[in-house]
């Protein structure tokens, strides 16, 4: 069965034991340990971080900011859980209302869980939240052009490549081109501004 354009295809093998939820202040210890443990693994894909980011206090500050932005409905900041343990982060960023009803998604999974379908399932659940409870019409994502693993995660979830933004992001000491992907809500009919009641 072929998915309609812009709609996520059904995943034949959903990764069991994976779920996402909004971040909590109580996540600071686990996140501090996880970002320290995965610092070099994530370095090519993440913005440059101050040393404090990798500390417990740094994670507390980060979580405080994320929770505040969530309260203002500017983002949906989540953690990825595997069998109840934090294994990464997923965030619906820059939520725009009005005529756009869109956001950007960003995610990372710890090295120990990479390549096992965790990111794919977490993104599927984030899309459920975006198109369901948040009632968004569009989710976009950028990946470095050489980040083929992340692009596979997006494609498995029904994203379509739109184009390439030249020298779009400064990571790992230089500017990189990024590919832009988009996914439209399953309820999109090209006319309705909101999902059916």
N, C-alpha and C positions, 0 to 999 in steps of 0.2 A: 504494500500500500504506500502511495506517495503522499507526503504531507503537502498541504496547500502552501503556496508561496508565503513566506514570512511566519509560518507556524512551526513550532518545534515538532519534529517527528517523535513518534512513540519510541521510547528507549526499550530495546528488547531485553536487556539485562541491567536492571537497576541495581546499583551497589547497595546491598543491605547494610544496616548499621550506620548509615550516614544521615545526618540531619543538620539543619541550620537553625539558629535562633539569634535574637538580638543580643549584643554584647551586654555584659554586666560588670560592675566594678569588681566583683569577686573573681573575674577572669584575669586580673592583673598578674598574679603569680604564674599561672600557666602560660600566659602569653609572653611574659618576660623570659621564661625558660625556653619557650619555643623559638622566639626571634633570635635569642643568643645562639641556640643550637643550630639554627638554619641561616645564620648571618651570611656566610660565604655562598651558600647554595642560592640564596635569594638576591645577593648583591647585583648580578647583572640585570635583574628585572625590576628592582625597587629603586626609588629615589635615594640619594645620599642621605644618611641619617646621622644626626648628632649622637655622640656616645651615650647621652642620657636616654635615648630611645630604647636601648637594650637593657635598661635597669628597671627594677620594680617601680620606682617613682616615675620613671619615664612612661611606663605603660599605664600607670594610674592617671597621669596627666593626659595621655592620649585617649584613654577610655572616657575620662571626664568630658573632653571635647566632643567625642563621638556621641555620647549620650545626650549632651546638650543639643547637638545638631539634630539628633533623632527627635528630641522633644519639640524642636522647631519645624519638624517635618521636612528638613532639608536633605536627609539621607536615611537609609536603612542600613545601619552597621551591624554585621553579623559575624558570628564565629561558625566554623565548620566543625562538627563533632563526628568522630568515628568511635562507635561503641561507647559513647558518653564522654570521651576525652577530646579536648581541643586539638585539632589537627591543621588548622589554617583559619583564614579570614575570607569573608565575602561581603562586599558592600555595594549597595545601590546608591551611587553618588549623584550629587547635583540634580535632585528631583525638581523638575520644572513643571509647573501647572499651567493654567490658561490654555491657549491654543496648542501648546506643545505636548503636555502630558507625557514627559519622557524622563529618562535618567541614563547614566552610564554605570556599567557594572565593572567591578575590579575584584580579583580574587587571587589567593595563593594557597598552596597546600605544602605542608612540610615534606621534606625529601623522603621520609619514611613511608609516606602515603602516596607519593607521585606514581603515576602510571597504573593505578589500580581502580580507576573510575570514580574516585572521590570527588574531584573537581567537577566532573560531568554531572554527577548526581546533585551536588551542592548547587550548581548553576540551574539545574532543572527546578529545584525547589525555590531558588531565588526568583526565577521567572514566574512560578506560581504566585509568589507574594506580589511581584510587580504588577502582573496582569489581573490578579484577584483582589486581595485586600487593598492594595495601593491604587488600583483602577488606572494604571498607566497604559498608554497606547504603544509606547516604543521603548526598547532598551537598546543602548548602543555600547560598543566595547572597542577599545584600541588594543592592539598587540604589536610589539616590535615585529618587523617583517621576518626576523629569524626565529621567532618564538612559535615554532610549528606545533608544539604540544598544546599550547593555549588555543591556537587556531583550531585544532582538532576538537577541543572541548566545545568551542563556540559552534562549529559546524554540526556536531552531534546534537546540539540543542536548537537547531533550526535557524541559526544566524546566517546571514548572507554577507559576503564581502562587498563593500561599497567602493572602496578606493584606497589610495595610499596618501598619507600626509607626510610630506618631505620634512626631514629634520624636525620632527614633531615633539620629541621628548629628550631631555638630557639625562642619561643614565650611564653609570659605569664609566664616567670620565669623558663622554662625548655625546653629540647629538645623534639621534637615531630616527630613521623613517619608521612610521607605524601604519599598519593596516587598520581601517575602520570597518567594523561589522555592525549590522543592525538586525533586530528581531522585532516584528510587529505582533501585537496582541492577537490571540486566536479569534477574538471577537471582531477584529478589524474588517469592515465591509467597504472601506473607502469613503464612507459618508458620516457614520455615527461618531460624535465626539466622545462618547462614553460607552462603557459596556451596557448590555441590556440589564434592566432591573431584575 
